[in-house]
Amino acid sequence: MPIEIRPLAASDIPAVVEFSLRAWAPVFASFEAVLGRRIFERIYPDWHRIQAAAVEQTCRELTETTWVAVENGQPLGFVAVVHHRDGAGEPNSAEIEMIAVDPDAQRRGIARTLIAFALAHMRTAGCVLAVVATGGDPGHAPARAAYEEAGFTGLPLVRYYQEL
């Protein structure tokens, strides 16, 4: 059965949170490897709880612009888009706020499909600029590759940390 992209339903949120945490586990492991355990624990004392709350909040706040990739009725991926209007630093733009694909369903083009869907939504909404942010650490390498494949141009930024 083909992958279907449909609007997020409230009943999808627990599944989205669950697979997102599994999808982002390598990212947080990468953060810990790059930052060291002490700084990582100061920033993310309980990354599972913090990230679960962030995903749920995003899904609830961006209900109108969050979609799930579904196969056989089961959510396998999601994308949430936020619109930036005149007051934003990037006016008339929209941003992929969050995206994740269940690790058991990765490498099947689901992220590519979700990104294309989000970009089409942005164009239809009249946006002139699409934005996405991701990490420069090794754990984010697959995300960077997906965004570059979709035609995004990266602007390297660095955020430094020091334990006090």
N, CA and C atoms as an extended XYZ file, in Angstrom:
492
Properties=species:S:1:pos:R:3:atomname:S:1:resname:S:1:resid:I:1 pbc="F F F"
N         0.846       -1.185        0.000 N   MET     1
C         0.000        0.000        0.000 CA  MET     1
C         0.886        1.240        0.000 C   MET     1
N         0.561        2.238       -0.800 N   PRO     2
C         1.397        3.444       -0.879 CA  PRO     2
C         1.287        4.303        0.385 C   PRO     2
N         2.277        5.157        0.537 N   ILE     3
C         2.289        6.103        1.647 CA  ILE     3
C         1.286        7.209        1.343 C   ILE     3
N         0.468        7.528        2.315 N   GLU     4
C        -0.511        8.612        2.221 CA  GLU     4
C        -0.056        9.744        3.140 C   GLU     4
N        -0.168       10.974        2.670 N   ILE     5
C         0.096       12.142        3.509 CA  ILE     5
C        -1.270       12.743        3.833 C   ILE     5
N        -1.548       12.906        5.121 N   ARG     6
C        -2.828       13.465        5.545 CA  ARG     6
C        -2.607       14.378        6.735 C   ARG     6
N        -3.591       15.238        7.036 N   PRO     7
C        -3.457       16.107        8.215 CA  PRO     7
C        -3.323       15.292        9.497 C   PRO     7
N        -2.559       15.813       10.411 N   LEU     8
C        -2.399       15.205       11.724 CA  LEU     8
C        -3.738       15.185       12.445 C   LEU     8
N        -4.052       14.079       13.074 N   ALA     9
C        -5.205       13.967       13.970 CA  ALA     9
C        -4.680       13.901       15.398 C   ALA     9
N        -5.447       14.381       16.339 N   ALA    10
C        -5.021       14.337       17.745 CA  ALA    10
C        -4.655       12.921       18.158 C   ALA    10
N        -5.345       11.943       17.622 N   SER    11
C        -5.064       10.546       17.975 CA  SER    11
C        -3.713       10.062       17.438 C   SER    11
N        -3.102       10.805       16.513 N   ASP    12
C        -1.782       10.449       15.974 CA  ASP    12
C        -0.644       10.866       16.899 C   ASP    12
N        -0.898       11.820       17.779 N   ILE    13
C         0.191       12.435       18.543 CA  ILE    13
C         0.994       11.431       19.365 C   ILE    13
N         0.393       10.491       20.096 N   PRO    14
C         1.233        9.536       20.841 CA  PRO    14
C         2.184        8.744       19.942 C   PRO    14
N         1.727        8.298       18.789 N   ALA    15
C         2.597        7.556       17.869 CA  ALA    15
C         3.697        8.458       17.324 C   ALA    15
N         3.354        9.700       16.990 N   VAL    16
C         4.346       10.645       16.471 CA  VAL    16
C         5.429       10.901       17.520 C   VAL    16
N         5.022       11.120       18.762 N   VAL    17
C         5.993       11.343       19.833 CA  VAL    17
C         6.892       10.119       19.986 C   VAL    17
N         6.303        8.943       20.001 N   GLU    18
C         7.065        7.713       20.222 CA  GLU    18
C         8.098        7.484       19.130 C   GLU    18
N         7.696        7.561       17.857 N   PHE    19
C         8.692        7.285       16.812 CA  PHE    19
C         9.690        8.425       16.681 C   PHE    19
N         9.283        9.653       17.013 N   SER    20
C        10.218       10.779       16.957 CA  SER    20
C        11.365       10.590       17.946 C   SER    20
N        11.041       10.125       19.143 N   LEU    21
C        12.094        9.892       20.134 CA  LEU    21
C        13.066        8.822       19.643 C   LEU    21
N        12.552        7.770       19.036 N   ARG    22
C        13.440        6.741       18.493 CA  ARG    22
C        14.249        7.288       17.321 C   ARG    22
N        13.617        8.117       16.487 N   ALA    23
C        14.316        8.685       15.325 CA  ALA    23
C        15.435        9.627       15.754 C   ALA    23
N        15.211       10.362       16.837 N   TRP    24
C        16.195       11.357       17.270 CA  TRP    24
C        17.185       10.835       18.284 C   TRP    24
N        17.078        9.575       18.706 N   ALA    25
C        18.050        9.021       19.658 CA  ALA    25
C        19.491        9.141       19.129 C   ALA    25
N        19.766        8.834       17.848 N   PRO    26
C        21.144        9.008       17.356 CA  PRO    26
C        21.610       10.463       17.386 C   PRO    26
N        20.694       11.394       17.214 N   VAL    27
C        21.049       12.815       17.262 CA  VAL    27
C        21.499       13.185       18.676 C   VAL    27
N        20.732       12.762       19.669 N   PHE    28
C        21.101       13.103       21.042 CA  PHE    28
C        22.367       12.362       21.473 C   PHE    28
N        22.592       11.153       20.974 N   ALA    29
C        23.849       10.456       21.235 CA  ALA    29
C        25.013       11.229       20.615 C   ALA    29
N        24.787       11.787       19.428 N   SER    30
C        25.803       12.597       18.764 CA  SER    30
C        26.084       13.864       19.557 C   SER    30
N        25.018       14.515       20.045 N   PHE    31
C        25.199       15.707       20.883 CA  PHE    31
C        26.083       15.379       22.082 C   PHE    31
N        25.798       14.261       22.734 N   GLU    32
C        26.577       13.889       23.917 CA  GLU    32
C        28.037       13.629       23.542 C   GLU    32
N        28.267       12.963       22.425 N   ALA    33
C        29.642       12.689       21.988 CA  ALA    33
C        30.391       13.975       21.668 C   ALA    33
N        29.714       14.929       21.039 N   VAL    34
C        30.366       16.187       20.657 CA  VAL    34
C        30.583       17.087       21.867 C   VAL    34
N        29.568       17.198       22.718 N   LEU    35
C        29.614       18.132       23.841 CA  LEU    35
C        30.330       17.570       25.071 C   LEU    35
N        30.383       16.270       25.201 N   GLY    36
C        30.840       15.652       26.440 CA  GLY    36
C        29.654       15.492       27.381 C   GLY    36
N        29.759       14.511       28.246 N   ARG    37
C        28.635       14.158       29.115 CA  ARG    37
C        28.193       15.303       30.026 C   ARG    37
N        29.133       16.010       30.621 N   ARG    38
C        28.764       17.045       31.611 CA  ARG    38
C        27.976       18.180       30.975 C   ARG    38
N        28.435       18.699       29.836 N   ILE    39
C        27.706       19.788       29.176 CA  ILE    39
C        26.385       19.259       28.621 C   ILE    39
N        26.408       18.067       28.016 N   PHE    40
C        25.177       17.473       27.499 CA  PHE    40
C        24.124       17.379       28.599 C   PHE    40
N        24.502       16.887       29.769 N   GLU    41
C        23.531       16.748       30.867 CA  GLU    41
C        23.027       18.088       31.385 C   GLU    41
N        23.812       19.130       31.255 N   ARG    42
C        23.342       20.472       31.663 CA  ARG    42
C        22.300       21.001       30.665 C   ARG    42
N        22.514       20.714       29.386 N   ILE    43
C        21.584       21.188       28.359 CA  ILE    43
C        20.358       20.277       28.285 C   ILE    43
N        20.574       18.993       28.360 N   TYR    44
C        19.503       17.991       28.192 CA  TYR    44
C        19.484       17.040       29.387 C   TYR    44
N        19.072       17.520       30.566 N   PRO    45
C        19.091       16.646       31.743 CA  PRO    45
C        18.184       15.416       31.590 C   PRO    45
N        17.159       15.533       30.781 N   ASP    46
C        16.270       14.401       30.495 CA  ASP    46
C        15.739       14.610       29.078 C   ASP    46
N        16.586       14.298       28.092 N   TRP    47
C        16.232       14.636       26.714 CA  TRP    47
C        14.951       13.961       26.266 C   TRP    47
N        14.671       12.759       26.737 N   HIS    48
C        13.436       12.068       26.339 CA  HIS    48
C        12.208       12.891       26.732 C   HIS    48
N        12.176       13.322       27.973 N   ARG    49
C        11.027       14.101       28.460 CA  ARG    49
C        10.934       15.449       27.748 C   ARG    49
N        12.065       16.124       27.615 N   ILE    50
C        12.093       17.443       26.973 CA  ILE    50
C        11.648       17.344       25.519 C   ILE    50
N        12.173       16.363       24.798 N   GLN    51
C        11.843       16.236       23.379 CA  GLN    51
C        10.416       15.760       23.178 C   GLN    51
N         9.948       14.851       24.031 N   ALA    52
C         8.551       14.401       23.937 CA  ALA    52
C         7.603       15.582       24.119 C   ALA    52
N         7.900       16.426       25.085 N   ALA    53
C         7.055       17.604       25.325 CA  ALA    53
C         7.121       18.566       24.141 C   ALA    53
N         8.299       18.728       23.544 N   ALA    54
C         8.445       19.636       22.400 CA  ALA    54
C         7.665       19.132       21.196 C   ALA    54
N         7.724       17.837       20.934 N   VAL    55
C         6.988       17.272       19.797 CA  VAL    55
C         5.486       17.428       20.034 C   VAL    55
N         5.040       17.071       21.221 N   GLU    56
C         3.607       17.184       21.510 CA  GLU    56
C         3.136       18.630       21.403 C   GLU    56
N         3.908       19.569       21.943 N   GLN    57
C         3.537       20.981       21.871 CA  GLN    57
C         3.481       21.459       20.427 C   GLN    57
N         4.463       21.086       19.627 N   THR    58
C         4.469       21.470       18.216 CA  THR    58
C         3.238       20.924       17.508 C   THR    58
N         2.939       19.665       17.735 N   CYS    59
C         1.764       19.054       17.094 CA  CYS    59
C         0.475       19.763       17.501 C   CYS    59
N         0.364       20.135       18.750 N   ARG    60
C        -0.862       20.785       19.228 CA  ARG    60
C        -0.960       22.243       18.774 C   ARG    60
N         0.178       22.938       18.729 N   GLU    61
C         0.163       24.350       18.339 CA  GLU    61
C         0.088       24.534       16.827 C   GLU    61
N         0.611       23.599       16.064 N   LEU    62
C         0.646       23.726       14.601 CA  LEU    62
C        -0.264       22.699       13.934 C   LEU    62
N        -1.378       22.404       14.570 N   THR    63
C        -2.298       21.381       14.063 CA  THR    63
C        -2.686       21.621       12.609 C   THR    63
N        -2.901       22.879       12.241 N   GLU    64
C        -3.351       23.197       10.879 CA  GLU    64
C        -2.261       22.996        9.833 C   GLU    64
N        -1.009       22.931       10.262 N   THR    65
C         0.097       22.794        9.309 CA  THR    65
C         1.033       21.658        9.721 C   THR    65
N         0.451       20.582       10.204 N   THR    66
C         1.212       19.376       10.528 CA  THR    66
C         0.538       18.209        9.833 C   THR    66
N         1.356       17.403        9.176 N   TRP    67
C         0.857       16.269        8.405 CA  TRP    67
C         1.613       15.015        8.805 C   TRP    67
N         0.961       13.879        8.613 N   VAL    68
C         1.590       12.591        8.882 CA  VAL    68
C         1.654       11.768        7.607 C   VAL    68
N         2.724       11.003        7.495 N   ALA    69
C         2.837        9.994        6.444 CA  ALA    69
C         2.303        8.711        7.058 C   ALA    69
N         1.329        8.110        6.378 N   VAL    70
C         0.625        6.953        6.925 CA  VAL    70
C         0.687        5.795        5.935 C   VAL    70
N         0.874        4.609        6.473 N   GLU    71
C         0.794        3.388        5.677 CA  GLU    71
C        -0.028        2.377        6.476 C   GLU    71
N        -1.053        1.836        5.843 N   ASN    72
C        -1.952        0.890        6.515 CA  ASN    72
C        -2.510        1.465        7.818 C   ASN    72
N        -2.815        2.758        7.803 N   GLY    73
C        -3.388        3.415        8.970 CA  GLY    73
C        -2.396        3.773       10.060 C   GLY    73
N        -1.127        3.433        9.881 N   GLN    74
C        -0.104        3.663       10.905 CA  GLN    74
C         0.783        4.855       10.536 C   GLN    74
N         0.866        5.884       11.409 N   PRO    75
C         1.776        6.998       11.147 CA  PRO    75
C         3.234        6.531       11.154 C   PRO    75
N         3.955        6.895       10.101 N   LEU    76
C         5.364        6.519        9.964 CA  LEU    76
C         6.295        7.726        9.948 C   LEU    76
N         5.734        8.913        9.765 N   GLY    77
C         6.527       10.127        9.713 CA  GLY    77
C         5.626       11.315        9.877 C   GLY    77
N         6.223       12.462       10.183 N   PHE    78
C         5.430       13.687       10.280 CA  PHE    78
C         6.286       14.881        9.920 C   PHE    78
N         5.600       15.943        9.531 N   VAL    79
C         6.248       17.219        9.273 CA  VAL    79
C         5.332       18.323        9.788 C   VAL    79
N         5.925       19.293       10.464 N   ALA    80
C         5.188       20.452       10.982 CA  ALA    80
C         5.797       21.709       10.365 C   ALA    80
N         4.933       22.580        9.871 N   VAL    81
C         5.362       23.808        9.200 CA  VAL    81
C         4.841       25.007        9.977 C   VAL    81
N         5.696       26.007       10.149 N   VAL    82
C         5.278       27.263       10.765 CA  VAL    82
C         5.452       28.374        9.732 C   VAL    82
N         4.475       29.266        9.666 N   HIS    83
C         4.529       30.393        8.729 CA  HIS    83
C         5.080       31.623        9.427 C   HIS    83
N         5.958       32.339        8.728 N   HIS    84
C         6.498       33.605        9.219 CA  HIS    84
C         5.955       34.700        8.313 C   HIS    84
N         5.256       35.610        8.883 N   ARG    85
C         4.683       36.697        8.086 CA  ARG    85
C         5.551       37.945        8.171 C   ARG    85
N         4.987       39.105        8.012 N   ASP    86
C         5.728       40.360        7.890 CA  ASP    86
C         6.665       40.669        9.048 C   ASP    86
N         6.293       40.329       10.274 N   GLY    87
C         7.097       40.713       11.428 CA  GLY    87
C         8.330       39.852       11.635 C   GLY    87
N         8.449       38.763       10.941 N   ALA    88
C         9.567       37.844       11.153 CA  ALA    88
C        10.839       38.344       10.476 C   ALA    88
N        11.968       37.783       10.899 N   GLY    89
C        13.248       38.127       10.289 CA  GLY    89
C        13.353       37.638        8.854 C   GLY    89
N        12.543       36.670        8.506 N   GLU    90
C        12.490       36.137        7.143 CA  GLU    90
C        11.044       36.257        6.671 C   GLU    90
N        10.606       37.480        6.320 N   PRO    91
C         9.188       37.693        6.003 CA  PRO    91
C         8.707       36.860        4.821 C   PRO    91
N         7.413       36.552        4.871 N   ASN    92
C         6.749       35.780        3.823 CA  ASN    92
C         7.454       34.452        3.567 C   ASN    92
N         7.864       33.825        4.679 N   SER    93
C         8.523       32.527        4.583 CA  SER    93
C         7.757       31.517        5.429 C   SER    93
N         8.106       30.274        5.242 N   ALA    94
C         7.592       29.203        6.086 CA  ALA    94
C         8.769       28.293        6.404 C   ALA    94
N         8.676       27.636        7.549 N   GLU    95
C         9.787       26.829        8.031 CA  GLU    95
C         9.316       25.427        8.404 C   GLU    95
N        10.115       24.466        8.036 N   ILE    96
C         9.888       23.115        8.539 CA  ILE    96
C        10.352       23.139        9.985 C   ILE    96
N         9.388       23.170       10.887 N   GLU    97
C         9.679       23.277       12.317 CA  GLU    97
C        10.187       21.947       12.872 C   GLU    97
N         9.545       20.855       12.473 N   MET    98
C         9.958       19.523       12.900 CA  MET    98
C         9.628       18.526       11.805 C   MET    98
N        10.462       17.516       11.731 N   ILE    99
C        10.213       16.402       10.820 CA  ILE    99
C        10.901       15.178       11.411 C   ILE    99
N        10.234       14.047       11.330 N   ALA   100
C        10.841       12.794       11.788 CA  ALA   100
C        10.171       11.640       11.063 C   ALA   100
N        10.939       10.580       10.880 N   VAL   101
C        10.429        9.342       10.285 CA  VAL   101
C        10.804        8.201       11.222 C   VAL   101
N         9.850        7.315       11.442 N   ASP   102
C        10.073        6.136       12.270 CA  ASP   102
C        11.325        5.413       11.760 C   ASP   102
N        12.292        5.108       12.633 N   PRO   103
C        13.499        4.418       12.176 CA  PRO   103
C        13.206        3.106       11.434 C   PRO   103
N        12.125        2.434       11.790 N   ASP   104
C        11.777        1.183       11.109 CA  ASP   104
C        11.287        1.415        9.682 C   ASP   104
N        10.985        2.661        9.343 N   ALA   105
C        10.475        2.985        8.003 CA  ALA   105
C        11.432        3.893        7.226 C   ALA   105
N        12.602        4.153        7.774 N   GLN   106
C        13.546        5.040        7.092 CA  GLN   106
C        14.148        4.365        5.868 C   GLN   106
N        14.721        5.189        5.000 N   ARG   107
C        15.363        4.762        3.758 CA  ARG   107
C        14.358        4.294        2.713 C   ARG   107
N        13.103        4.806        2.836 N   ARG   108
C        12.059        4.458        1.875 CA  ARG   108
C        11.521        5.696        1.155 C   ARG   108
N        12.160        6.853        1.354 N   GLY   109
C        11.721        8.072        0.682 CA  GLY   109
C        10.621        8.825        1.410 C   GLY   109
N        10.318        8.447        2.642 N   ILE   110
C         9.238        9.106        3.381 CA  ILE   110
C         9.621       10.540        3.731 C   ILE   110
N        10.833       10.763        4.189 N   ALA   111
C        11.267       12.131        4.491 CA  ALA   111
C        11.223       12.990        3.228 C   ALA   111
N        11.685       12.442        2.116 N   ARG   112
C        11.662       13.170        0.843 CA  ARG   112
C        10.225       13.561        0.489 C   ARG   112
N         9.300       12.630        0.672 N   THR   113
C         7.890       12.890        0.370 CA  THR   113
C         7.323       13.953        1.297 C   THR   113
N         7.649       13.878        2.577 N   LEU   114
C         7.159       14.878        3.534 CA  LEU   114
C         7.730       16.265        3.235 C   LEU   114
N         9.011       16.330        2.899 N   ILE   115
C         9.622       17.622        2.569 CA  ILE   115
C         8.966       18.205        1.324 C   ILE   115
N         8.780       17.392        0.296 N   ALA   116
C         8.133       17.868       -0.937 CA  ALA   116
C         6.715       18.350       -0.647 C   ALA   116
N         5.996       17.628        0.188 N   PHE   117
C         4.640       18.026        0.556 CA  PHE   117
C         4.662       19.372        1.276 C   PHE   117
N         5.583       19.527        2.227 N   ALA   118
C         5.687       20.788        2.974 CA  ALA   118
C         6.024       21.948        2.040 C   ALA   118
N         6.945       21.727        1.102 N   LEU   119
C         7.321       22.787        0.159 CA  LEU   119
C         6.147       23.169       -0.740 C   LEU   119
N         5.389       22.182       -1.186 N   ALA   120
C         4.210       22.470       -2.015 CA  ALA   120
C         3.193       23.280       -1.217 C   ALA   120
N         3.005       22.925        0.043 N   HIS   121
C         2.097       23.699        0.909 CA  HIS   121
C         2.578       25.142        1.018 C   HIS   121
N         3.867       25.348        1.225 N   MET   122
C         4.431       26.695        1.359 CA  MET   122
C         4.184       27.511        0.091 C   MET   122
N         4.419       26.898       -1.066 N   ARG   123
C         4.195       27.604       -2.339 CA  ARG   123
C         2.722       27.991       -2.483 C   ARG   123
N         1.840       27.050       -2.195 N   THR   124
C         0.402       27.303       -2.308 CA  THR   124
C        -0.027       28.422       -1.372 C   THR   124
N         0.609       28.516       -0.217 N   ALA   125
C         0.292       29.560        0.758 CA  ALA   125
C         0.889       30.908        0.363 C   ALA   125
N         1.645       30.952       -0.723 N   GLY   126
C         2.205       32.212       -1.202 CA  GLY   126
C         3.538       32.582       -0.586 C   GLY   126
N         4.172       31.669        0.089 N   CYS   127
C         5.478       31.957        0.680 CA  CYS   127
C         6.528       32.036       -0.428 C   CYS   127
N         7.520       32.867       -0.205 N   VAL   128
C         8.579       33.039       -1.205 CA  VAL   128
C         9.908       32.455       -0.743 C   VAL   128
N         9.951       31.966        0.492 N   LEU   129
C        11.185       31.412        1.034 CA  LEU   129
C        10.840       30.255        1.961 C   LEU   129
N        11.530       29.142        1.787 N   ALA   130
C        11.389       27.988        2.672 CA  ALA   130
C        12.642       27.898        3.532 C   ALA   130
N        12.454       27.604        4.803 N   VAL   131
C        13.548       27.568        5.769 CA  VAL   131
C        13.492       26.243        6.529 C   VAL   131
N        14.650       25.709        6.852 N   VAL   132
C        14.752       24.576        7.762 CA  VAL   132
C        16.094       24.703        8.479 C   VAL   132
N        16.115       24.355        9.747 N   ALA   133
C        17.352       24.406       10.528 CA  ALA   133
C        17.659       23.010       11.044 C   ALA   133
N        18.939       22.699       11.122 N   THR   134
C        19.351       21.396       11.650 CA  THR   134
C        20.742       21.530       12.236 C   THR   134
N        21.205       20.494       12.878 N   GLY   135
C        22.504       20.520       13.523 CA  GLY   135
C        23.640       20.199       12.578 C   GLY   135
N        24.830       20.628       12.950 N   GLY   136
C        26.028       20.349       12.179 CA  GLY   136
C        26.791       19.143       12.692 C   GLY   136
N        26.255       18.493       13.726 N   ASP   137
C        26.915       17.339       14.322 CA  ASP   137
C        26.738       16.102       13.437 C   ASP   137
N        27.507       15.058       13.677 N   PRO   138
C        27.378       13.842       12.861 CA  PRO   138
C        25.982       13.217       12.891 C   PRO   138
N        25.272       13.331       13.995 N   GLY   139
C        23.939       12.742       14.092 CA  GLY   139
C        22.921       13.367       13.160 C   GLY   139
N        23.186       14.593       12.732 N   HIS   140
C        22.278       15.287       11.816 CA  HIS   140
C        22.674       15.143       10.343 C   HIS   140
N        23.717       14.373       10.053 N   ALA   141
C        24.164       14.221        8.665 CA  ALA   141
C        23.044       13.740        7.738 C   ALA   141
N        22.219       12.755        8.132 N   PRO   142
C        21.126       12.346        7.240 CA  PRO   142
C        20.121       13.473        6.977 C   PRO   142
N        19.844       14.281        7.981 N   ALA   143
C        18.913       15.400        7.788 CA  ALA   143
C        19.508       16.419        6.823 C   ALA   143
N        20.788       16.751        7.012 N   ARG   144
C        21.421       17.706        6.094 CA  ARG   144
C        21.385       17.183        4.664 C   ARG   144
N        21.650       15.904        4.485 N   ALA   145
C        21.627       15.318        3.141 CA  ALA   145
C        20.231       15.409        2.535 C   ALA   145
N        19.206       15.142        3.337 N   ALA   146
C        17.825       15.217        2.834 CA  ALA   146
C        17.465       16.641        2.428 C   ALA   146
N        17.857       17.621        3.221 N   TYR   147
C        17.527       19.016        2.899 CA  TYR   147
C        18.289       19.478        1.658 C   TYR   147
N        19.543       19.092        1.543 N   GLU   148
C        20.314       19.470        0.358 CA  GLU   148
C        19.743       18.804       -0.889 C   GLU   148
N        19.324       17.545       -0.770 N   GLU   149
C        18.704       16.846       -1.898 CA  GLU   149
C        17.417       17.545       -2.336 C   GLU   149
N        16.714       18.144       -1.360 N   ALA   150
C        15.466       18.853       -1.662 CA  ALA   150
C        15.717       20.256       -2.214 C   ALA   150
N        16.986       20.671       -2.304 N   GLY   151
C        17.308       21.953       -2.912 CA  GLY   151
C        17.597       23.079       -1.939 C   GLY   151
N        17.661       22.797       -0.637 N   PHE   152
C        17.984       23.835        0.339 CA  PHE   152
C        19.467       24.173        0.263 C   PHE   152
N        19.799       25.427        0.547 N   THR   153
C        21.174       25.885        0.625 CA  THR   153
C        21.512       26.121        2.087 C   THR   153
N        22.562       25.481        2.567 N   GLY   154
C        22.945       25.599        3.970 CA  GLY   154
C        23.771       26.835        4.242 C   GLY   154
N        23.573       27.400        5.417 N   LEU   155
C        24.396       28.495        5.933 CA  LEU   155
C        24.985       27.998        7.244 C   LEU   155
N        26.245       27.577        7.242 N   PRO   156
C        26.824       27.026        8.473 CA  PRO   156
C        26.837       28.063        9.604 C   PRO   156
N        26.340       27.628       10.729 N   LEU   157
C        26.359       28.414       11.949 CA  LEU   157
C        26.947       27.548       13.053 C   LEU   157
N        27.583       28.166       14.024 N   VAL   158
C        28.172       27.396       15.113 CA  VAL   158
C        27.682       27.988       16.430 C   VAL   158
N        27.298       27.103       17.344 N   ARG   159
C        26.890       27.508       18.686 CA  ARG   159
C        27.892       26.869       19.628 C   ARG   159
N        28.551       27.672       20.466 N   TYR   160
C        29.571       27.186       21.360 CA  TYR   160
C        29.029       27.074       22.780 C   TYR   160
N        29.561       26.100       23.518 N   TYR   161
C        29.200       25.898       24.923 CA  TYR   161
C        30.466       25.780       25.753 C   TYR   161
N        30.365       26.252       27.004 N   GLN   162
C        31.450       26.077       27.958 CA  GLN   162
C        30.833       25.877       29.325 C   GLN   162
N        31.258       24.857       30.014 N   GLU   163
C        30.770       24.622       31.369 CA  GLU   163
C        31.411       25.627       32.302 C   GLU   163
N        30.626       26.199       33.178 N   LEU   164
C        31.136       27.179       34.143 CA  LEU   164
C        31.176       26.588       35.548 C   LEU   164
